[in-house]
Structure formats: C-alpha cells, structure tokens
Amino acid sequence: QVQLVESGGGLVQAGGSLRLSCAASGRTFEDYAMGWFRQAPGKEREFVAAINSSGGGWRYADSVKGRIPISRDNAKNMVYLQMNSLKPEDTAVYYCAAQRTTGYFASAQIGAYDYWGQGTQVTVSS
C-alpha cells in the first residue's frame, strides 16, 4: 500500500514557476515508477511526466517537454515536478501516481498506475 500526498500548487502568472511535490508513504518507494497527470475542467485526465523507479529514465508529454522536468529523491520518498514557463493551458488539478514496476520505462497510461494522490490545483493567469 502506498499513500501519496501532493503539495505546492497555487496561483501563478503566465511565465512563472511552481514546484509540485509528492510525498509517498511506505518502505518500498524505490519499487515504484512515479507519474504526474493533470485534469483541466471539462477535460479528461492526461499524462504529464513519469520517472522510473531508479530515477534514471523519464518520459514527458509533448506539451511540457523542456519546460517541466520530473525528479525523485528515493531517500526522502519524494517526487517533484518543477513547472517552468507556465502557460494558462497548464491550469489543472495535478495528480501524483505510483506504478509498481522496476522496469526502465515508466508508463504514460493512466490504467498502469496503482495508487493516486488527491491532487493539487495549479492555476495560471494570463
């Protein structure tokens, strides 16, 4: 069982930055790939970024590639999303998710993830 708690969301102007954090409970954090997803009002949840269990492999949605790096600290059971050059279209609730796998590739598929946080709101004003 893994419990995930996101933090760091808020209101920011376009072009600004935020860092989202996700704290994971449990003693086997290093057995999980971690992902970030987002859901804007009236839209389906979509993939943002994922990182494998060791932190050595990443994948990103095209819409955020080069702007929003994902990282993790296995010693602290934390995963981060550094959101730079934010745009109004980045406005959404952001969710942290855990996938039990030690494979090299972390999935971009919602259905692959076993545990989810409650989400944190990010609002980008124009």
Disulfide bonds with the S-S distance in Angstrom:
Cys22-Cys96 2.10
